[in-house]
Amino acid sequence: MLPLEVFPDAVEAGKRVAALVADQARKAVESRGHFSLAVSGGKTPDEMFRALAAEDVPWSQTSVYQVDERVAPAGDPDRNLTRLLAALPAAAVGSVRPMPVEEPDLERAAERYAAELPDRLDLVHLGLGADGHTASLVPGDPVLDVRDRMVALTHEYEGRRRMTLTYAALEDAREIAWLVTGEEKRGALARLLAGAETIPAARIANPRQLVVADAEAAPAP
């Protein structure tokens, strides 16, 4: 069962993951000279991004990659990047490496983004959908079977195709930090913690995972 830390609300859960990011960043810079962070989209990480402003993060020696992105024009409200740039501390914006979803040849763009990733991501922040998806590894999509690439494209999901890190990239990360908040995530979180491979999120074979949740999302003891 994955290790779980529960906090009273989404703000406190976000602060915990922000503190973890900062700690891992300092350790990575000290040992390897650089820190690579991949972040997921959605509303859930907003509190984490805001909390990073109060943390000591060596942003000039950090690269922030996207875990996934919707195929949509620049500035579109559907884009994870739009929300990410608005929520991150100003000092972090220059560290962001956006997924190239505006290009006409998306397959080639995905290959190039994969080539730009480090050999191993230091820390990957993941969220969890009520349907059990994480990143854009969504139920029933052929992307779930992609193991020979670090970045791949999905079929249409909720009106958009997506570019996403694959299981191969997630499983090779040095550490994964889940941030799960909200009562609507409780069922999916219970399945994730139990390792129920009926949901995509629970299929990540990486032994270095920590789940941080708020009280609303946490399963009953």
Secondary structure as the mmCIF struct_conf table of DSSP 4:
data_model
#
loop_
_struct_conf.conf_type_id
_struct_conf.id
_struct_conf.beg_label_comp_id
_struct_conf.beg_label_asym_id
_struct_conf.beg_label_seq_id
_struct_conf.end_label_comp_id
_struct_conf.end_label_asym_id
_struct_conf.end_label_seq_id
STRN STRN1 LEU A 4 PHE A 7
BEND BEND1 PRO A 8 ASP A 9
HELX_RH_AL_P HELX_RH_AL_P1 ALA A 10 ARG A 32
BEND BEND2 GLY A 33 GLY A 33
STRN STRN2 PHE A 35 VAL A 39
BEND BEND3 GLY A 42 LYS A 43
TURN_TY1_P TURN_TY1_P1 THR A 44 PRO A 45
HELX_RH_AL_P HELX_RH_AL_P2 ASP A 46 ALA A 51
HELX_RH_3T_P HELX_RH_3T_P1 LEU A 52 ALA A 54
BEND BEND4 GLU A 55 GLU A 55
HELX_RH_3T_P HELX_RH_3T_P2 TRP A 59 GLN A 61
STRN STRN3 THR A 62 GLN A 66
BEND BEND5 VAL A 67 VAL A 67
STRN STRN4 ASP A 68 ARG A 70
BEND BEND6 VAL A 71 VAL A 71
TURN_TY1_P TURN_TY1_P2 ALA A 74 GLY A 75
TURN_TY1_P TURN_TY1_P3 PRO A 77 ASP A 78
HELX_RH_AL_P HELX_RH_AL_P3 ASN A 80 ALA A 87
BEND BEND7 LEU A 88 LEU A 88
HELX_RH_3T_P HELX_RH_3T_P3 ALA A 90 SER A 95
STRN STRN5 VAL A 96 ARG A 97
TURN_TY1_P TURN_TY1_P4 VAL A 101 GLU A 102
BEND BEND8 GLU A 103 PRO A 104
HELX_RH_AL_P HELX_RH_AL_P4 LEU A 106 GLU A 116
BEND BEND9 LEU A 117 LEU A 117
BEND BEND10 ASP A 119 ARG A 120
BEND BEND11 ASP A 122 ASP A 122
STRN STRN6 LEU A 123 LEU A 126
TURN_TY1_P TURN_TY1_P5 ALA A 130 ASP A 131
BEND BEND12 GLY A 132 GLY A 132
STRN STRN7 THR A 134 THR A 134
TURN_TY1_P TURN_TY1_P6 ALA A 135 SER A 136
STRN STRN8 LEU A 137 LEU A 137
TURN_TY1_P TURN_TY1_P7 PRO A 139 GLY A 140
HELX_RH_3T_P HELX_RH_3T_P4 PRO A 142 ASP A 145
BEND BEND13 ASP A 148 ASP A 148
BEND BEND14 MET A 150 MET A 150
STRN STRN9 VAL A 151 LEU A 153
STRN STRN10 TYR A 157 TYR A 157
TURN_TY1_P TURN_TY1_P8 GLU A 158 GLY A 159
STRN STRN11 ARG A 160 ARG A 160
STRN STRN12 ARG A 162 LEU A 165
HELX_RH_AL_P HELX_RH_AL_P5 TYR A 167 GLU A 171
TURN_TY1_P TURN_TY1_P9 ASP A 172 ASP A 172
BEND BEND15 ALA A 173 ARG A 174
STRN STRN13 ILE A 176 VAL A 180
BEND BEND16 GLY A 182 GLY A 182
HELX_RH_3T_P HELX_RH_3T_P5 GLU A 183 LYS A 185
HELX_RH_AL_P HELX_RH_AL_P6 ARG A 186 ALA A 194
TURN_TY1_P TURN_TY1_P10 GLY A 195 GLY A 195
TURN_TY1_P TURN_TY1_P11 GLU A 197 THR A 198
BEND BEND17 ILE A 199 ILE A 199
HELX_RH_3T_P HELX_RH_3T_P6 PRO A 200 ARG A 203
BEND BEND18 PRO A 207 PRO A 207
STRN STRN14 GLN A 209 ASP A 214
TURN_TY1_P TURN_TY1_P12 ALA A 215 ALA A 217
BEND BEND19 ALA A 218 ALA A 218
HELX_LH_PP_P HELX_LH_PP_P1 PRO A 219 ALA A 220
#
